[in-house]
């Protein structure tokens, strides 16, 4: 059985606690990961404190060369990373490659750190006075990342943080920790100083240690909304900079004029891809008008019938198992809840088994119709291969549904009507909007972030927003008087007189 250890400088003590790592396709335990405590975190922080000042003093062009080298190493190891990720998470290997690739896009952006770190300069802001600014690293940053994107989200965080001159401590999910450790190994191989990027494993005990450690200046988190709110509140109370991204219930609005064949193709991938374990999945479709709803439902049934569920390394599988037996049970319970609330289970994925892999954590594709906003199964995140149909009478109701939902991560509208799309994008109370794009994750040189209970904090992930989060802006006002020391050129406080 594989043993996954922390990635820190020096010997690690024998763990007193461990967490099992499943193979979701077979339902068997394939490894164990050591769980750390506050003492282990303190060691990592002391190392980071020694390393970070020298790294921050390294000119940004040299830091960029490390990022370039890391990018090349990840590309060279893409297949092995994808297979490792797939074996622990359950997503298919092509999907896992996409996980790595979307993280790499932020690394590519971080390679431009000499340009994006530049400050501003005003010559002659006053008589003989110039004003300029510089961005400086915070010191030590920490990232707490979820199981569903074990490559992409860590790279979103440490790529920007380290390029900006910070040291970084990553606490990945204990459910699939191998890829984050491997990324840290590659970062060291790329030329980063030992101890600049460290990986510690743990559960709530480690999370609390990170939140409370006085030398950690900033925390980035992605996970459930309740935990996001907890980390944001406690971290902010400890005078840390915190960005904490939570759950989602993304809606896909389908207007009557939409190309339904294209919509169904997009919906099938967005709702069921990666077994629905994406914070930007599309688990709710809102057809406008009864005719649209019936036509869409008919086409969805045909598309769902063609889905192939398989083990994670099946090249023909559309999606694989979910991550743990507990998560499988939770998804199936939500389907039961929807049924008890009066929704119609059109396609039922409960009890699905895969021949030859009967112990695997598989959930069949599920389609639920006649869901209403009053249902708990609509209000909460299911995070599985479940698509709910919420019928809207008109455009106004379609705008209102996602706008009034507790989550505000992403939303999509499908239409050929440019005016309707423009109106929807301007009015909907959601952080990321797709127009005929089912999963509107912004590219790396923009920024990612949801609203309401999908995001706590004022600064988004990656892009320019990421640079803002991992740096502090210093403003300098300078004056070089040329007088002879008799006070004739002394600075006078300006007045309105």
C-alpha positions, 0 to 999 in steps of 0.5 A: 500500500502506497504511503504519501508523506508531507513534502517539507524540508528535513525528516518528517516524524512518524505519523500518529494519524493517517487517512485512506486513499481510495481507488474509486473505480475498484472501491479498494483502498490503494494508499494512506496519507499522513496527517500532520498537526500544528507542530509540523506546520510550524516547521514548514513555516520556519523553513519558509521564513528562511527561504522567502526573503532571498526568493523575493530579492531574486529579480522577477526575470529569474523567478520567471525562468523557474516558472518557465522550467516548471511549465516545461516539466509539467508538460513533459510529465503530463500523462503520468500526472493525469494517470496519477490524478485519475487513479485517486479522483476517479475522473477519466484520464482525458479529463485529468489532462484537462485538469492539469492543463487549466492549471498550466495556463495560470503558470503561463500567465505567471511566467510574465511576472516581470511585466505584471509586477510593474508599478506606476510612476507619476513625474512632477506630481508637485513641484519637484515631487514624483510619486510611484508605487511598487508591488511587494510580496506578502511573505508566506501564503497558504492554500487549502484546496479541494479534491475535485481539481487536485492539479488545477487549483493548487497551480492557480494558487502557488503559481501566482503566489510564488512568482510574486515572491512569496513562499507557499504552503499547500494543504491539499485534499487528503482524498487525492494528495499524490498529484500536489506532492508531485507538482511540488517535486517538479517545482523544486526540480525546476530550480525553485529553492528548497522549502519555497513550496511545501506540502502538508497534509491534514484535516481540520486540525491542520486547517485551524493551524494554518488559520491561526499561525501568525506568520502566514499572511494570506490564505486561499481556499476552495471548497464548501461554502460553510467551510469557506465562511468559517475560514474567511471569518476566522482568518480575517479575525486573525488579520490575514488576507483571505479569499475563500470560494465555496459551493455552487448551483449553476443554472443554464437558461435555455430560451425558445430560440436556442439551438437545442441540439447544441444546447443538449450537447453542451448540457450533457458535458457540463452536467455529467462530465467529471461525474458532476464534481465541478464547482462550475458544472451545470446541474440546473437547466431552466427552459423558458416556456413549456414547449421549450421544456418538453422539446429539451427533455426529449432530446436530453433523454436520448443524449443521456441514454448514450452516455458511457460510464466507465473506470477512470482509465477507460478511453471510451468512458464519458465519466467515471466514478465519484471520489469516495463511498460517502460521496456516492451515498450523499448524491443518492440521498439527494436524489431520494430527497428530490423524489420525496419533495415531489420532483419527477425522477425521469432518469434514475442513477441510484444503484448503478453498478459497473460489471466487473467493478461492482464495488466502485463508486459509480452513480448513473446519470440522473435527470429530475424534472419539475423541480421548484425553488422551494425544494431543498434539493434545488437550494443545495449543491448535489455535486454529482451526475444529476441534472435538475429541470426548473421550468420558467414561464418567461425571461424575467423568471429565468433571470430571477432564479439564479439571481435569488439563489444563495449561490452565485458562482456561474450561470449560462444562457443559450440563445440566438438573441443578442439583445436578450443575452446582453440584458441577461449578462447585465442583470443576473446576480452571478459572478461568472456568465456564459453566453452559449458557453456552458462552463464559463471559467475565465481564461488565465489572464482574466480572473475567477470568482463567484458571488454571494455564498460562492465567494468570501472576500473581495479579490478573485483567483489568478490573473491581475486579481491574483497578483493583487491578492498575493502582493501589497501595494506600496506608494512612495512620494519622493522629493530631492530638493536642490537648495543650499540647506538654508531652508529656502527650499523646505517643503510646505504643506499645500493648502487651498488658499 
